[in-house]
Each structure stands twice: as C-alpha cells, then as structure tokens.
C-alpha cells in the first residue's frame, strides 16, 4: 500500500465534501470552494469525518494515482479551511513591488516595469520596510495555482549565484559561488 495513499484525510468542522458519481470532488469551506475531477479508477469514500482513498489493484499506475489523489484532495481540504501563503523577497538595489488590486507592479532593473495580472482566487499584498528587502505575500485556497503564480513571478528575475540578486522565496537558500579570484596565476 502507498504510505501516503492509505492515510485517511480528516475533514475539519466547517468544511463540506461532495463526491459526485462522475468522480468530481467539491470541497467547500470558509476560505472558498475547490473542485477536482479524479481518475475513475480511484474511489473516494466519506466515513464520518474522514475521507478514505482506495485503488482497485496494485498496478504501477494505480499505485501512483493513489498517493497523488490523496495529496491533492488533502491540499483542497487544507486550502478551504486554513489556506496557503507564499512569501517572496526581492533582493537587489532598486527592486520594488507594488500591489494595486489584482495587479502586481514589479520594478526589477529592466528598462520597463513588469505588470502581472493575478487570478481572482489569489490575494496579494506587498511589504516594504526600510532596511529590508521588499516582500510579496500571496494567499489562496488553491495550492497548485498559488505555486504556479509564484513560480511565474520568480521567473522574471531568478536569483543569481554571485550576489543573490533576484526574486526568491523567503525560506529559500541560494547556493553562492566565489566569483573571480583576485590575484593572477604564475
């Protein structure tokens, strides 16, 4: 058995889960509503306050889908109950970020500002404290969408290994390189 797949998902109070006969799972909670269509081979049962995911056989494909759908459904339940947050830092002189509703205006050292239109499911806020790198804080119930948008924003200016300039996640550690050596050889 898949170690992840066989773990039951606890549904917290205030969260409702609907499983349709066409294998569409709808999870509603205080932070929003998420839907996902799952593979017909995987069955989801609701017993009491728990969801149990089962697979029909031990084929490699079924084993892979078992753990995958358990993780995806768990992320849906966590997302609508508590939500997910991603924090990114802009490291570099003159790098700035400004949120205007669903638009994110980034100044990243290019000849022009980059304006990103964020999906309505994501709430964004920017923090600029004196002496610290500006931060972009995004929250959403949809973990997959949040990670995709964060990766897109990071791709505009990836952190470089010499000075560490660029957009990085707050807990990310950048591998640094030494750069040129000062003296000449023999």
Buried (B, 14 or more C-beta within 10 A) or exposed (E): EBEEBBBBBEBEEEBEBEBEEEBEBBBBBEBBEBEBEBBEBBBBEBEEEEBBBBBEEEEEEBBEBBBBBBBBBBBBBBBBBEBBEBBBBBBBEEBBBBBEEBEBBBBBEEEEEBEBEBEEBBBBEBBEEEEEBBBBBBBBBBBBBBBEBBEEBBEEBEBBEEBBBBBBBEEEEBEEEEEEEEEEEE
